[in-house]
Amino acid sequence: MIGGPALYVVGNLLFKREIAGFAPLSHLVGLGLLALGAAAAKPLHLEPLHLSAWASFALIVLALWEWRSLRTGLPEDKSPAAPAG
């Protein structure tokens, strides 16, 4: 339940790191949230539905963070190779 979203975020993070030269903080936080859900699954006896909801929550947090950073023009998601326009 957590592995698929985590693999997607890692792939996206590696792509953005290659293009922009650094890993976006939003993706690192998203991976941390997914890892937290994975670590809590066994001790808390979480059902697959709860894990799926947690993964969705982590991806929504990541998406909103990235959307806001792109909308406000924070340097986190600006590529240094992008042409000035």
C-alpha positions as CSV (number, residue, x, y, z in Angstrom):
1,M,0.0,0.0,0.0
2,I,2.9,2.4,0.7
3,G,5.4,1.0,-1.8
4,G,3.8,2.2,-5.0
5,P,3.4,5.8,-3.9
6,A,6.9,5.8,-2.4
7,L,8.3,4.5,-5.7
8,Y,6.5,7.2,-7.6
9,V,7.8,9.9,-5.3
10,V,11.4,8.6,-5.5
11,G,11.2,8.5,-9.3
12,N,9.8,12.0,-9.4
13,L,12.4,13.3,-6.9
14,L,15.3,11.8,-8.9
15,F,14.0,13.3,-12.1
16,K,13.6,16.8,-10.6
17,R,17.1,16.5,-9.0
18,E,18.6,15.7,-12.4
19,I,16.8,18.5,-14.1
20,A,17.0,21.2,-11.4
21,G,20.2,20.1,-9.7
22,F,18.6,19.6,-6.3
23,A,15.9,17.5,-4.6
24,P,12.7,19.4,-3.8
25,L,12.0,19.5,0.0
26,S,8.3,18.7,-0.6
27,H,9.3,15.3,-2.0
28,L,11.6,14.5,0.9
29,V,8.8,15.4,3.3
30,G,6.4,13.3,1.3
31,L,8.8,10.3,1.5
32,G,9.0,10.9,5.3
33,L,5.3,10.8,5.6
34,L,5.1,7.6,3.6
35,A,7.9,6.1,5.7
36,L,6.1,7.1,8.9
37,G,2.9,5.3,7.7
38,A,4.9,2.2,6.8
39,A,6.7,2.2,10.2
40,A,3.4,2.6,12.1
41,A,1.5,-0.1,10.1
42,K,2.7,-3.1,12.1
43,P,2.7,-1.8,15.7
44,L,-0.7,-0.2,15.2
45,H,-2.2,-3.1,13.3
46,L,-3.4,-0.8,10.5
47,E,-5.8,-2.1,7.9
48,P,-5.1,-1.8,4.2
49,L,-7.8,0.9,4.0
50,H,-6.0,3.0,6.6
51,L,-2.6,2.6,4.8
52,S,-4.2,3.6,1.5
53,A,-5.8,6.7,3.2
54,W,-2.4,7.6,4.7
55,A,-0.7,7.2,1.3
56,S,-3.3,9.4,-0.3
57,F,-2.9,12.0,2.5
58,A,0.9,12.0,2.0
59,L,0.5,12.5,-1.8
60,I,-2.0,15.3,-1.3
61,V,0.3,17.1,1.1
62,L,3.1,16.8,-1.4
63,A,1.0,18.0,-4.3
64,L,-0.4,21.0,-2.4
65,W,3.1,21.9,-1.3
66,E,4.5,21.7,-4.8
67,W,1.5,23.6,-6.3
68,R,1.9,26.4,-3.8
69,S,5.7,26.6,-4.3
70,L,5.2,26.8,-8.1
71,R,2.4,29.3,-7.8
72,T,4.3,31.6,-5.5
73,G,7.6,31.2,-7.3
74,L,9.6,29.8,-4.4
75,P,13.1,28.9,-5.5
76,E,12.5,25.2,-4.4
77,D,11.1,24.3,-7.8
78,K,12.8,26.7,-10.1
79,S,15.3,25.2,-12.5
80,P,18.6,27.1,-12.9
81,A,18.7,26.0,-16.5
82,A,15.4,27.6,-17.4
83,P,15.6,30.5,-19.8
84,A,14.6,33.9,-18.5
85,G,11.5,35.0,-20.0
